[in-house]
């Protein structure tokens, strides 16, 4: 069964400006009902990566063009592969849309970059850092550089070829990372709500970004 979702009301509060109809298209069971911690959908090829407890990492794909950008969901699975390599709970998965790579991380700080070869996913690169947990990862828009941030403040930037570009100990309690669209700058988000701007080419700190909280029922921003 489906249900109507009202996205936003008009100024008069009478009619919705946008409405959507949501329904369950397909339910995919995970073996052993393993709890999942992360999911990522590749928009170009329809691959879905999911990671969770008991070292679980799977890549699935819906039949034909289903699951790809601009197509409907449903159908059967044409790919259902378990990827082996992690030794702990998989906490993060991200896609490199440009080069068709999958990057995964686990609770032990292990990061694996996967590539597809003749219909099967294989390990391409491995980076192990047992000192801290990966807080976040992100590829640049052109897919050529990746930045990995750890909860203890360590930052690693690398290339899609597997070369380490630079590393940095920021002494910050990091929780998030974001590249600028041109890949020149990095934003680091911290657990305490602070945001910092860094040079993406060498990891040099630039400035602290002032962040103001927006309170409800106030007109001034």
Z-matrix of the N, CA and C atoms (Angstrom, degrees):
N
C 1 1.456
C 2 1.508 1 110.70
N 3 1.341 2 115.22 1 151.09
C 4 1.461 3 119.63 2 -179.98
C 5 1.510 4 110.95 3 -110.76
N 6 1.334 5 114.32 4 -179.68
C 7 1.454 6 118.97 5 179.37
C 8 1.519 7 108.76 6 -153.36
N 9 1.338 8 115.68 7 148.48
C 10 1.457 9 121.02 8 177.82
C 11 1.518 10 109.11 9 -84.07
N 12 1.333 11 116.48 10 137.74
C 13 1.456 12 122.54 11 178.66
C 14 1.517 13 109.23 12 -118.58
N 15 1.316 14 117.75 13 122.83
C 16 1.458 15 121.21 14 176.65
C 17 1.527 16 108.49 15 -91.48
N 18 1.314 17 115.16 16 120.36
C 19 1.458 18 120.33 17 -175.29
C 20 1.524 19 111.84 18 -83.47
N 21 1.331 20 117.74 19 -50.20
C 22 1.466 21 119.96 20 -178.41
C 23 1.520 22 108.80 21 -154.87
N 24 1.305 23 116.29 22 140.79
C 25 1.451 24 120.57 23 179.46
C 26 1.520 25 110.82 24 -89.03
N 27 1.313 26 115.52 25 155.82
C 28 1.455 27 120.13 26 176.50
C 29 1.515 28 109.67 27 -73.13
N 30 1.343 29 116.36 28 173.22
C 31 1.459 30 120.35 29 -178.29
C 32 1.523 31 111.50 30 -62.26
N 33 1.348 32 116.41 31 -32.72
C 34 1.456 33 119.09 32 179.37
C 35 1.527 34 111.72 33 -75.33
N 36 1.325 35 116.38 34 -16.50
C 37 1.450 36 120.48 35 178.94
C 38 1.509 37 113.71 36 76.23
N 39 1.328 38 117.39 37 19.00
C 40 1.461 39 119.60 38 -176.05
C 41 1.528 40 112.10 39 -104.67
N 42 1.329 41 117.48 40 -51.79
C 43 1.447 42 120.75 41 -176.09
C 44 1.535 43 110.33 42 -115.29
N 45 1.323 44 118.50 43 141.69
C 46 1.464 45 121.05 44 177.19
C 47 1.519 46 110.95 45 -71.18
N 48 1.323 47 116.09 46 140.31
C 49 1.456 48 120.60 47 176.40
C 50 1.522 49 111.05 48 -76.05
N 51 1.330 50 116.91 49 -35.27
C 52 1.458 51 122.06 50 -179.47
C 53 1.514 52 108.93 51 -136.43
N 54 1.315 53 117.03 52 134.99
C 55 1.455 54 121.95 53 176.20
C 56 1.513 55 109.65 54 -130.21
N 57 1.330 56 116.14 55 147.55
C 58 1.452 57 122.02 56 177.35
C 59 1.516 58 108.81 57 -131.39
N 60 1.310 59 115.38 58 152.73
C 61 1.451 60 120.67 59 175.49
C 62 1.519 61 108.18 60 -115.96
N 63 1.326 62 116.81 61 112.02
C 64 1.454 63 121.00 62 -178.57
C 65 1.514 64 111.63 63 -101.83
N 66 1.335 65 115.94 64 141.05
C 67 1.460 66 120.14 65 178.37
C 68 1.523 67 109.22 66 -150.55
N 69 1.322 68 116.20 67 157.60
C 70 1.452 69 121.77 68 178.94
C 71 1.519 70 109.26 69 -78.18
N 72 1.339 71 116.97 70 114.55
C 73 1.463 72 121.46 71 -177.81
C 74 1.520 73 111.60 72 -91.14
N 75 1.323 74 117.01 73 -39.85
C 76 1.466 75 120.40 74 -179.49
C 77 1.517 76 109.46 75 -160.03
N 78 1.310 77 116.08 76 140.26
C 79 1.459 78 122.06 77 177.08
C 80 1.514 79 108.38 78 -113.94
N 81 1.324 80 116.68 79 124.27
C 82 1.460 81 122.16 80 -177.66
C 83 1.514 82 108.83 81 -110.63
N 84 1.324 83 116.87 82 119.92
C 85 1.463 84 122.00 83 -177.52
C 86 1.527 85 110.44 84 -85.10
N 87 1.330 86 116.12 85 139.33
C 88 1.454 87 122.43 86 175.29
C 89 1.523 88 108.16 87 -97.38
N 90 1.335 89 118.67 88 129.54
C 91 1.471 90 120.78 89 -179.03
C 92 1.524 91 112.34 90 -55.36
N 93 1.338 92 115.51 91 133.94
C 94 1.455 93 120.47 92 178.70
C 95 1.508 94 114.38 93 71.96
N 96 1.342 95 117.11 94 7.55
C 97 1.460 96 121.96 95 -178.77
C 98 1.530 97 111.89 96 52.87
N 99 1.323 98 114.83 97 41.79
C 100 1.467 99 120.75 98 -179.91
C 101 1.524 100 109.57 99 -66.40
N 102 1.332 101 119.06 100 128.03
C 103 1.472 102 120.90 101 178.21
C 104 1.531 103 111.53 102 -62.72
N 105 1.331 104 116.01 103 132.84
C 106 1.457 105 121.36 104 179.17
C 107 1.528 106 110.45 105 -92.18
N 108 1.338 107 115.12 106 149.37
C 109 1.458 108 121.63 107 177.64
C 110 1.519 109 112.62 108 -117.57
N 111 1.334 110 118.05 109 -17.65
C 112 1.462 111 120.35 110 -177.20
C 113 1.519 112 110.12 111 -158.17
N 114 1.342 113 114.74 112 148.91
C 115 1.459 114 122.20 113 177.61
C 116 1.525 115 108.03 114 -143.99
N 117 1.338 116 117.15 115 140.73
C 118 1.466 117 121.48 116 177.23
C 119 1.512 118 109.14 117 -142.88
N 120 1.348 119 116.79 118 135.86
C 121 1.466 120 123.07 119 -176.38
C 122 1.525 121 108.84 120 -112.57
N 123 1.330 122 116.58 121 122.80
C 124 1.458 123 121.89 122 176.16
C 125 1.520 124 108.32 123 -80.19
N 126 1.328 125 117.13 124 116.01
C 127 1.455 126 121.75 125 -173.22
C 128 1.526 127 113.22 126 -71.16
N 129 1.322 128 117.75 127 -28.90
C 130 1.456 129 120.61 128 -174.87
C 131 1.529 130 113.20 129 -81.95
N 132 1.327 131 116.78 130 -35.22
C 133 1.459 132 120.09 131 -174.18
C 134 1.526 133 113.67 132 -117.02
N 135 1.323 134 118.10 133 -6.49
C 136 1.448 135 120.36 134 178.12
C 137 1.512 136 114.81 135 78.95
N 138 1.342 137 118.72 136 9.50
C 139 1.460 138 120.91 137 176.43
C 140 1.525 139 109.67 138 -71.20
N 141 1.315 140 116.44 139 140.39
C 142 1.459 141 122.21 140 175.60
C 143 1.524 142 107.89 141 -121.30
N 144 1.324 143 116.47 142 120.40
C 145 1.460 144 121.76 143 177.12
C 146 1.520 145 108.87 144 -103.55
N 147 1.317 146 116.48 145 136.00
C 148 1.461 147 120.48 146 177.73
C 149 1.518 148 109.46 147 -138.19
N 150 1.320 149 115.44 148 136.55
C 151 1.461 150 121.26 149 -179.02
C 152 1.508 151 110.87 150 -128.72
N 153 1.315 152 115.81 151 153.16
C 154 1.458 153 119.10 152 -178.46
C 155 1.517 154 112.37 153 -166.99
N 156 1.307 155 115.17 154 -156.41
C 157 1.458 156 121.90 155 -177.08
C 158 1.528 157 110.82 156 -71.52
N 159 1.350 158 115.07 157 167.29
C 160 1.473 159 122.80 158 -179.29
C 161 1.529 160 111.76 159 60.05
N 162 1.313 161 116.87 160 37.20
C 163 1.475 162 123.34 161 177.03
C 164 1.528 163 112.94 162 64.35
N 165 1.324 164 117.76 163 18.92
C 166 1.462 165 120.35 164 -173.31
C 167 1.521 166 112.43 165 -70.50
N 168 1.329 167 115.84 166 127.42
C 169 1.457 168 122.81 167 170.00
C 170 1.524 169 107.40 168 -147.64
N 171 1.324 170 116.56 169 118.48
C 172 1.456 171 121.54 170 -178.09
C 173 1.523 172 109.91 171 -129.95
N 174 1.336 173 114.72 172 148.42
C 175 1.461 174 121.84 173 171.59
C 176 1.520 175 107.07 174 -122.36
N 177 1.328 176 115.97 175 124.23
C 178 1.456 177 121.34 176 179.10
C 179 1.516 178 108.77 177 -123.85
N 180 1.321 179 115.61 178 160.29
C 181 1.463 180 120.96 179 178.63
C 182 1.515 181 109.01 180 -146.39
N 183 1.325 182 115.48 181 136.74
C 184 1.449 183 120.43 182 179.17
C 185 1.518 184 111.33 183 -79.22
N 186 1.301 185 116.14 184 159.85
C 187 1.452 186 123.08 185 -175.24
C 188 1.525 187 112.23 186 -59.49
N 189 1.334 188 116.13 187 135.80
C 190 1.464 189 122.26 188 173.61
C 191 1.514 190 112.13 189 59.52
N 192 1.345 191 115.99 190 -131.78
C 193 1.457 192 121.92 191 -178.94
C 194 1.515 193 113.01 192 -87.64
N 195 1.336 194 116.81 193 -3.24
C 196 1.454 195 119.65 194 -177.50
C 197 1.521 196 109.68 195 -66.96
N 198 1.303 197 115.96 196 136.35
C 199 1.449 198 121.37 197 -176.52
C 200 1.506 199 112.64 198 96.82
N 201 1.343 200 117.50 199 -14.56
C 202 1.457 201 119.59 200 178.02
C 203 1.521 202 110.51 201 -83.46
N 204 1.301 203 115.37 202 169.02
C 205 1.453 204 121.67 203 -179.44
C 206 1.529 205 110.83 204 -57.66
N 207 1.332 206 116.75 205 127.88
C 208 1.449 207 121.72 206 176.21
C 209 1.509 208 115.12 207 81.98
N 210 1.349 209 118.03 208 9.21
C 211 1.461 210 120.29 209 -179.94
C 212 1.515 211 109.81 210 -120.11
N 213 1.321 212 116.15 211 167.72
C 214 1.456 213 121.04 212 -178.27
C 215 1.514 214 110.56 213 -88.02
N 216 1.346 215 115.37 214 163.10
C 217 1.451 216 121.06 215 -179.28
C 218 1.520 217 110.40 216 -94.91
N 219 1.332 218 115.80 217 168.50
C 220 1.445 219 120.46 218 178.30
C 221 1.515 220 110.53 219 122.26
N 222 1.329 221 117.67 220 -169.81
C 223 1.448 222 121.38 221 176.97
C 224 1.508 223 112.94 222 84.31
N 225 1.336 224 115.34 223 -171.25
C 226 1.458 225 121.77 224 -178.72
C 227 1.518 226 110.76 225 -96.48
N 228 1.330 227 116.03 226 171.26
C 229 1.451 228 121.76 227 179.73
C 230 1.519 229 110.01 228 -93.16
N 231 1.340 230 116.81 229 125.13
C 232 1.455 231 121.08 230 176.38
C 233 1.521 232 111.19 231 -96.32
N 234 1.333 233 117.18 232 -13.19
C 235 1.462 234 122.09 233 175.25
C 236 1.518 235 108.60 234 -139.09
N 237 1.317 236 115.94 235 132.48
C 238 1.461 237 121.38 236 178.09
C 239 1.519 238 107.52 237 -152.72
N 240 1.333 239 115.61 238 79.71
C 241 1.462 240 120.87 239 -173.39
C 242 1.521 241 111.07 240 -114.01
N 243 1.323 242 116.06 241 134.44
C 244 1.457 243 122.08 242 172.49
C 245 1.526 244 108.36 243 -91.41
N 246 1.328 245 116.38 244 127.05
C 247 1.455 246 121.57 245 -178.43
C 248 1.523 247 108.74 246 -99.30
N 249 1.331 248 116.18 247 122.47
C 250 1.463 249 121.88 248 -176.87
C 251 1.520 250 110.46 249 -103.73
N 252 1.321 251 115.44 250 135.54
C 253 1.461 252 120.51 251 -179.93
C 254 1.511 253 112.38 252 165.01
N 255 1.328 254 116.51 253 -29.03
C 256 1.461 255 119.91 254 179.34
C 257 1.523 256 111.06 255 -84.27
N 258 1.325 257 115.48 256 150.82
C 259 1.465 258 121.60 257 -178.89
C 260 1.518 259 111.99 258 -118.34
N 261 1.308 260 116.83 259 13.45
C 262 1.463 261 121.60 260 178.67
C 263 1.515 262 109.69 261 -154.40
N 264 1.307 263 116.01 262 -176.27
C 265 1.456 264 121.26 263 179.70
C 266 1.519 265 110.63 264 -60.21
N 267 1.325 266 116.30 265 127.09
C 268 1.466 267 121.29 266 177.87
C 269 1.522 268 107.95 267 -79.46
N 270 1.331 269 116.06 268 118.53
C 271 1.457 270 121.43 269 -172.26
C 272 1.522 271 114.20 270 -105.34
N 273 1.344 272 117.72 271 -14.33
C 274 1.461 273 119.28 272 -177.68
C 275 1.511 274 112.11 273 -152.11
N 276 1.343 275 116.61 274 139.91
C 277 1.467 276 122.41 275 173.89
C 278 1.524 277 108.20 276 -140.58
N 279 1.324 278 117.24 277 134.13
C 280 1.460 279 121.88 278 176.79
C 281 1.523 280 108.79 279 -140.19
N 282 1.330 281 116.17 280 150.82
C 283 1.457 282 122.00 281 179.75
C 284 1.529 283 110.72 282 -103.40
N 285 1.311 284 115.29 283 142.75
C 286 1.454 285 122.27 284 165.41
C 287 1.522 286 105.48 285 -97.80
N 288 1.329 287 116.54 286 98.11
C 289 1.460 288 121.73 287 -173.49
C 290 1.530 289 112.20 288 -63.89
N 291 1.314 290 116.81 289 -34.43
C 292 1.464 291 120.79 290 -174.35
C 293 1.531 292 111.22 291 -71.49
N 294 1.334 293 117.26 292 -45.76
C 295 1.458 294 121.11 293 -174.83
C 296 1.527 295 112.87 294 -103.56
N 297 1.327 296 117.91 295 3.70
C 298 1.453 297 120.95 296 176.27
C 299 1.512 298 113.94 297 64.73
N 300 1.333 299 117.36 298 38.62
C 301 1.453 300 122.11 299 179.23
C 302 1.535 301 110.12 300 -107.94
N 303 1.322 302 115.64 301 149.81
C 304 1.460 303 122.29 302 173.88
C 305 1.517 304 108.32 303 -114.93
N 306 1.332 305 117.18 304 132.26
C 307 1.459 306 122.43 305 176.89
C 308 1.511 307 108.77 306 -117.02
N 309 1.339 308 116.06 307 130.69
C 310 1.463 309 121.30 308 -178.96
C 311 1.522 310 109.90 309 -130.26
N 312 1.324 311 115.60 310 151.68
C 313 1.463 312 121.21 311 178.52
C 314 1.521 313 109.14 312 -137.21
N 315 1.347 314 115.90 313 154.18
C 316 1.467 315 119.24 314 179.40
C 317 1.520 316 111.31 315 -127.70
N 318 1.328 317 115.46 316 179.67
C 319 1.460 318 122.09 317 -174.61
C 320 1.521 319 113.35 318 -67.37
N 321 1.326 320 117.69 319 -14.54
C 322 1.460 321 121.88 320 179.41
C 323 1.522 322 113.16 321 -93.84
N 324 1.338 323 116.62 322 3.91
C 325 1.457 324 120.04 323 179.52
C 326 1.516 325 114.38 324 86.12
N 327 1.343 326 117.27 325 7.72
C 328 1.458 327 121.12 326 179.46
C 329 1.528 328 109.97 327 -82.39
N 330 1.334 329 116.25 328 131.29
C 331 1.467 330 122.93 329 178.24
C 332 1.526 331 108.48 330 -119.92
N 333 1.335 332 116.30 331 132.44
C 334 1.450 333 121.54 332 179.69
C 335 1.528 334 108.99 333 -127.75
N 336 1.324 335 116.19 334 132.75
C 337 1.457 336 121.96 335 172.42
C 338 1.527 337 107.54 336 -103.17
N 339 1.332 338 115.65 337 126.45
C 340 1.459 339 122.16 338 -176.37
C 341 1.525 340 110.53 339 -110.18
N 342 1.338 341 115.23 340 146.90
C 343 1.463 342 120.69 341 175.87
C 344 1.536 343 108.93 342 -131.08
N 345 1.318 344 115.29 343 152.40
C 346 1.459 345 121.60 344 179.91
C 347 1.525 346 109.74 345 -94.74
N 348 1.342 347 115.97 346 125.96
C 349 1.461 348 120.89 347 178.83
C 350 1.523 349 109.03 348 -134.88
N 351 1.324 350 116.58 349 115.67
C 352 1.455 351 123.56 350 179.94
C 353 1.525 352 112.08 351 53.33
N 354 1.336 353 115.00 352 43.86
C 355 1.447 354 120.70 353 174.60
C 356 1.510 355 116.21 354 83.51
N 357 1.342 356 118.13 355 4.44
C 358 1.462 357 121.94 356 -178.63
C 359 1.525 358 109.49 357 -129.89
N 360 1.334 359 116.52 358 140.49
C 361 1.459 360 121.79 359 179.18
C 362 1.519 361 110.38 360 -86.50
N 363 1.350 362 115.25 361 131.65
C 364 1.453 363 122.22 362 179.54
C 365 1.531 364 110.42 363 -127.40
N 366 1.349 365 115.33 364 154.82
C 367 1.459 366 120.45 365 172.74
C 368 1.520 367 109.32 366 -67.49
N 369 1.317 368 116.16 367 129.88
C 370 1.463 369 120.71 368 175.99
C 371 1.523 370 110.95 369 -106.82
N 372 1.331 371 116.24 370 -42.92
C 373 1.465 372 121.36 371 -179.85
C 374 1.517 373 109.68 372 -143.27
N 375 1.336 374 116.24 373 148.66
C 376 1.461 375 122.00 374 178.50
C 377 1.523 376 108.56 375 -133.03
N 378 1.317 377 116.18 376 136.65
C 379 1.463 378 121.59 377 173.54
C 380 1.527 379 108.15 378 -132.95
N 381 1.318 380 115.86 379 122.35
C 382 1.468 381 120.22 380 -176.85
C 383 1.522 382 110.27 381 -116.75
N 384 1.313 383 115.60 382 126.01
C 385 1.462 384 121.96 383 175.49
C 386 1.525 385 107.27 384 -137.21
N 387 1.307 386 116.95 385 104.98
C 388 1.462 387 121.72 386 -172.17
C 389 1.521 388 113.95 387 -85.73
N 390 1.336 389 117.66 388 2.39
C 391 1.455 390 119.95 389 -174.95
C 392 1.518 391 113.24 390 -79.37
N 393 1.340 392 118.22 391 -27.69
C 394 1.452 393 120.36 392 -173.89
C 395 1.524 394 110.21 393 -156.32
N 396 1.341 395 114.34 394 168.73
C 397 1.459 396 121.47 395 -179.65
C 398 1.524 397 109.47 396 -91.85
N 399 1.320 398 116.18 397 143.63
C 400 1.459 399 120.83 398 175.69
C 401 1.525 400 109.21 399 -68.60
N 402 1.330 401 115.99 400 125.80
C 403 1.464 402 120.50 401 179.55
C 404 1.523 403 111.71 402 -88.60
N 405 1.340 404 116.60 403 -37.59
C 406 1.457 405 120.00 404 -178.07
C 407 1.521 406 109.39 405 -165.56
N 408 1.336 407 116.60 406 159.29
C 409 1.460 408 123.29 407 177.42
C 410 1.519 409 107.98 408 -143.04
N 411 1.343 410 116.46 409 151.08
C 412 1.458 411 119.37 410 175.83
C 413 1.523 412 110.33 411 -159.19
N 414 1.356 413 115.84 412 136.97
C 415 1.452 414 122.56 413 172.07
C 416 1.522 415 109.78 414 -90.40
N 417 1.318 416 116.31 415 153.91
C 418 1.463 417 119.85 416 173.51
C 419 1.521 418 109.51 417 -69.97
N 420 1.330 419 115.91 418 166.14
C 421 1.462 420 120.51 419 -177.65
C 422 1.529 421 112.24 420 -61.31
N 423 1.336 422 117.12 421 -32.24
C 424 1.468 423 120.08 422 179.36
C 425 1.524 424 112.66 423 -87.73
N 426 1.336 425 116.96 424 0.32
C 427 1.454 426 121.66 425 175.54
C 428 1.515 427 115.88 426 74.91
N 429 1.320 428 117.75 427 9.12
C 430 1.466 429 119.95 428 -174.16
C 431 1.526 430 114.05 429 -92.30
N 432 1.329 431 118.00 430 -19.68
C 433 1.459 432 120.41 431 -177.97
C 434 1.527 433 109.87 432 -133.59
N 435 1.334 434 115.16 433 146.38
C 436 1.453 435 121.35 434 176.17
C 437 1.525 436 108.76 435 -126.09
N 438 1.318 437 115.85 436 144.70
C 439 1.457 438 121.32 437 175.06
C 440 1.530 439 107.80 438 -122.33
N 441 1.323 440 115.17 439 131.78
C 442 1.465 441 122.23 440 -179.36
C 443 1.517 442 107.85 441 -121.20
N 444 1.329 443 116.91 442 127.26
C 445 1.466 444 120.91 443 178.92
C 446 1.527 445 109.19 444 -117.73
N 447 1.324 446 114.94 445 141.48
C 448 1.463 447 122.08 446 -179.60
C 449 1.526 448 110.02 447 -110.27
N 450 1.316 449 115.68 448 156.74
C 451 1.459 450 120.39 449 -177.19
C 452 1.521 451 112.52 450 -62.35
N 453 1.348 452 117.87 451 -27.72
C 454 1.459 453 120.31 452 -178.78
C 455 1.521 454 113.13 453 -83.42
N 456 1.345 455 118.12 454 3.01
C 457 1.458 456 121.19 455 176.30
C 458 1.515 457 115.16 456 102.43
N 459 1.315 458 117.69 457 -5.62
C 460 1.463 459 120.01 458 178.45
C 461 1.523 460 110.60 459 -74.45
N 462 1.333 461 115.89 460 143.34
C 463 1.461 462 122.46 461 179.94
C 464 1.524 463 108.68 462 -132.95
N 465 1.329 464 116.64 463 135.50
C 466 1.458 465 122.46 464 176.82
C 467 1.522 466 108.26 465 -128.38
N 468 1.323 467 116.61 466 132.10
C 469 1.456 468 122.35 467 174.57
C 470 1.519 469 108.68 468 -117.99
N 471 1.330 470 116.23 469 133.68
C 472 1.444 471 120.33 470 -178.25
C 473 1.520 472 111.47 471 -140.84
N 474 1.331 473 115.68 472 171.29
C 475 1.454 474 121.30 473 -179.46
C 476 1.518 475 109.98 474 -102.41
N 477 1.327 476 116.07 475 165.24
C 478 1.455 477 120.77 476 179.69
C 479 1.524 478 111.03 477 -66.54
N 480 1.336 479 117.58 478 -20.26
C 481 1.466 480 121.13 479 176.96
C 482 1.520 481 112.43 480 -78.88
N 483 1.343 482 117.39 481 -7.89
C 484 1.453 483 120.71 482 178.56
C 485 1.511 484 114.56 483 100.10
N 486 1.331 485 117.89 484 4.86
C 487 1.463 486 121.13 485 179.71
C 488 1.518 487 110.66 486 -85.05
N 489 1.324 488 115.62 487 138.27
C 490 1.457 489 121.04 488 175.49
C 491 1.520 490 109.11 489 -81.88
N 492 1.329 491 116.87 490 121.41
C 493 1.453 492 121.78 491 -177.14
C 494 1.522 493 111.49 492 -85.30
N 495 1.318 494 116.36 493 -47.83
C 496 1.456 495 121.20 494 176.52
C 497 1.526 496 110.16 495 -165.71
N 498 1.325 497 115.67 496 160.73
C 499 1.452 498 122.50 497 176.30
C 500 1.521 499 109.58 498 -133.07
N 501 1.328 500 116.20 499 152.69
C 502 1.467 501 119.78 500 -174.84
C 503 1.522 502 110.23 501 -149.15
N 504 1.329 503 115.79 502 138.91
C 505 1.463 504 121.89 503 170.55
C 506 1.531 505 107.06 504 -103.95
N 507 1.325 506 116.69 505 101.89
C 508 1.465 507 120.53 506 -172.66
C 509 1.521 508 113.62 507 -83.33
N 510 1.333 509 117.61 508 -16.84
C 511 1.468 510 122.11 509 -175.72
C 512 1.527 511 111.53 510 63.04
N 513 1.325 512 116.92 511 24.76
C 514 1.458 513 122.21 512 177.13
C 515 1.525 514 109.33 513 -110.49
N 516 1.314 515 116.86 514 154.61
C 517 1.464 516 121.72 515 174.35
C 518 1.524 517 107.58 516 -90.15
N 519 1.318 518 115.73 517 87.55
C 520 1.460 519 121.38 518 -170.28
C 521 1.531 520 112.37 519 -79.73
N 522 1.339 521 114.11 520 147.74
C 523 1.463 522 120.02 521 177.99
C 524 1.520 523 112.56 522 -135.76
N 525 1.351 524 118.55 523 -17.18
C 526 1.465 525 120.39 524 -176.15
C 527 1.526 526 110.22 525 -156.32
N 528 1.349 527 115.49 526 154.59
C 529 1.460 528 121.43 527 176.78
C 530 1.522 529 108.50 528 -140.67
N 531 1.341 530 115.52 529 148.25
C 532 1.461 531 120.41 530 178.73
C 533 1.525 532 109.28 531 -149.92
N 534 1.348 533 116.30 532 129.21
C 535 1.461 534 121.39 533 174.98
C 536 1.523 535 109.94 534 -82.55
N 537 1.316 536 116.26 535 150.06
C 538 1.459 537 120.42 536 168.70
C 539 1.526 538 108.05 537 -72.23
N 540 1.339 539 118.68 538 157.69
C 541 1.471 540 120.60 539 -178.29
C 542 1.529 541 114.43 540 -55.45
N 543 1.340 542 117.29 541 -31.98
C 544 1.463 543 119.71 542 -179.15
C 545 1.531 544 112.92 543 -90.65
N 546 1.329 545 117.78 544 -0.33
C 547 1.455 546 121.22 545 177.26
C 548 1.513 547 115.16 546 74.65
N 549 1.327 548 117.65 547 15.52
C 550 1.469 549 121.01 548 -178.06
C 551 1.522 550 112.74 549 -94.57
N 552 1.323 551 117.74 550 -24.88
C 553 1.458 552 121.36 551 -173.20
C 554 1.521 553 110.79 552 -128.56
N 555 1.335 554 114.53 553 156.72
C 556 1.459 555 121.86 554 178.74
C 557 1.517 556 110.18 555 -128.50
N 558 1.312 557 116.03 556 137.24
C 559 1.453 558 121.72 557 171.20
C 560 1.519 559 108.86 558 -106.94
N 561 1.337 560 115.92 559 128.07
C 562 1.458 561 121.37 560 176.78
C 563 1.518 562 109.06 561 -109.97
N 564 1.321 563 116.35 562 125.02
C 565 1.457 564 121.28 563 174.66
C 566 1.511 565 110.14 564 -99.97
N 567 1.324 566 116.16 565 141.42
C 568 1.463 567 121.91 566 -177.16
C 569 1.527 568 111.28 567 -112.29
N 570 1.315 569 114.96 568 161.58
C 571 1.456 570 120.67 569 -179.25
C 572 1.521 571 111.55 570 -61.72
N 573 1.331 572 117.32 571 -32.20
C 574 1.464 573 121.24 572 -178.62
C 575 1.526 574 113.29 573 -82.70
N 576 1.330 575 117.79 574 4.28
C 577 1.461 576 121.08 575 177.57
C 578 1.511 577 115.16 576 94.63
N 579 1.326 578 118.00 577 -2.61
C 580 1.463 579 120.58 578 179.91
C 581 1.530 580 110.49 579 -80.42
N 582 1.335 581 116.50 580 150.95
C 583 1.466 582 122.97 581 -179.96
C 584 1.531 583 108.49 582 -129.15
N 585 1.328 584 116.05 583 133.53
C 586 1.458 585 121.11 584 -178.08
C 587 1.531 586 110.22 585 -125.30
N 588 1.341 587 115.07 586 145.41
C 589 1.452 588 122.20 587 177.20
C 590 1.520 589 109.38 588 -103.42
N 591 1.347 590 115.98 589 128.32
C 592 1.463 591 121.93 590 179.78
C 593 1.527 592 109.35 591 -124.65
N 594 1.336 593 114.84 592 155.40
C 595 1.456 594 121.36 593 174.81
C 596 1.526 595 108.28 594 -76.32
N 597 1.332 596 117.26 595 120.52
C 598 1.450 597 120.82 596 -176.45
C 599 1.514 598 114.40 597 -74.95
N 600 1.333 599 117.38 598 -12.08
C 601 1.461 600 119.96 599 -178.43
C 602 1.525 601 112.97 600 -84.67
N 603 1.344 602 117.29 601 -28.24
C 604 1.469 603 119.79 602 -177.95
C 605 1.524 604 113.87 603 -139.24
N 606 1.335 605 118.36 604 -2.15
C 607 1.462 606 121.25 605 178.02
C 608 1.516 607 115.16 606 80.75
N 609 1.325 608 117.73 607 14.90
C 610 1.466 609 120.29 608 -179.88
C 611 1.530 610 110.31 609 -77.28
N 612 1.352 611 116.77 610 135.79
C 613 1.465 612 119.18 611 176.82
C 614 1.516 613 111.04 612 -69.26
N 615 1.327 614 116.36 613 142.24
C 616 1.463 615 121.18 614 -178.51
C 617 1.518 616 111.90 615 -112.97
N 618 1.305 617 116.87 616 -58.91
C 619 1.459 618 119.24 617 -178.58
C 620 1.521 619 110.76 618 -162.03
N 621 1.309 620 115.06 619 162.64
C 622 1.467 621 121.84 620 172.65
C 623 1.523 622 107.64 621 -93.97
N 624 1.330 623 116.68 622 129.60
C 625 1.455 624 121.59 623 -177.68
C 626 1.528 625 109.61 624 -85.00
N 627 1.330 626 117.77 625 121.71
C 628 1.473 627 119.24 626 177.31
C 629 1.517 628 110.89 627 -68.93
N 630 1.309 629 116.49 628 127.49
C 631 1.454 630 122.78 629 -179.47
C 632 1.522 631 108.75 630 -119.66
N 633 1.321 632 116.30 631 126.48
C 634 1.468 633 121.20 632 178.21
C 635 1.518 634 109.17 633 -113.45
N 636 1.300 635 115.24 634 131.46
C 637 1.461 636 120.25 635 178.99
C 638 1.521 637 110.11 636 -72.57
N 639 1.340 638 115.91 637 139.43
C 640 1.459 639 121.57 638 177.51
C 641 1.523 640 108.53 639 -98.66
N 642 1.310 641 116.15 640 115.10
C 643 1.452 642 120.32 641 -179.42
C 644 1.515 643 110.62 642 -91.28
N 645 1.315 644 115.78 643 150.33
C 646 1.445 645 121.10 644 178.38
C 647 1.532 646 111.03 645 -70.68
N 648 1.321 647 114.68 646 154.11
C 649 1.458 648 121.87 647 176.51
C 650 1.512 649 113.03 648 65.02
N 651 1.344 650 117.15 649 26.50
C 652 1.461 651 121.40 650 175.52
C 653 1.514 652 108.29 651 -124.78
N 654 1.328 653 117.59 652 136.70
C 655 1.442 654 122.17 653 -179.01
C 656 1.523 655 112.47 654 -84.42
N 657 1.330 656 117.11 655 -32.21
C 658 1.459 657 120.30 656 -177.04
C 659 1.526 658 110.40 657 -78.44
N 660 1.323 659 116.73 658 136.74
C 661 1.453 660 123.04 659 178.41
C 662 1.517 661 108.96 660 -114.48
